Amino acid sequence: MARTFPLDLVQAQREWTRTYEALARTPFRTVLRRRLQLLSCRIAAHPYWEAGTGRSTAARTELRRQARAEEVQQGRTA
């Protein structure tokens, strides 16, 4: 069963993935590390997780999967 995540949460996950990939290419960028920490906190503290519907590891994995799928879809249409 596919979950429906809030758009701002999916967007934060997409930004997290892009930042992580950029940091992997240039590992000594302090700005990227700080951005990754900020996004990690934003994702972890999102009110969606407090609702009790997404406390499982599977929900967080599904969020990452959906964010990556949207990234691929955006890449095709751009």
N, C-alpha and C positions, 0 to 999 in steps of 0.2 A: 504494500500500500504506500503510495507516494504521499509525502508530507507536503503541506503548504507552509512555507516559511515567509515571514514578513520581508518585503522588498528591501528594506534598509539592512536587514541581517544578511541577506544574500549578497547585496552590494558590498558590504563590509568584508564578507568572505572572498568575494572576487578580488577586491583590492588587496586583501591579505595574500592571496595566491600570486598576484602580479608582483607584489613587493618581495615575497619570498623568492620568486624566480629571478628578480633583478639582483637580490642580495647574493644568490648563488653564483651569478655571473661576475659580480664585483664584491667579494666577501669583506672588504675592509671599509665599507661605507657606513659610517656611524649614523648618518641621516636615515638610511634604510633600516638599520637595526632599531632605531627609535620608532620609526613608523610601524614596523612589524610589532613592536611591543604595544603601541597604542591601539592598533587594530585588534590584537589578541585580547586586550582588556575590553575593548568595545564589544567584541563578539561574546566573550565569556560573561559579561555583565548585562547582556541584552535581556529585556523583560520577558522575551519569549521563553527563556529557559526556566523562569520562575513559575510559569503556568502549569508546570508538571507534565506537559505533553512532550517535552523534548529533553528530559534529563538523561536519557540513555546515550551510550557511546554510539549506538546505531543512528540516533538522530543527528549527532554531530557529523558522522560519516556521510549521511544522506545530504546534509547541508553542503559539505565539500563537493559531493558528486554533482549536485544540482548547480552549484556555482561554476564548476568546471564545464558542465554541459552548456550553460549559458555563454560562457567565454567562447567555446567552440562555435556556437550558433552565431554570436556577434561577429566572430572572425570571418565567417562565411558570408554574412550579409554586408559587411563593411567594405 
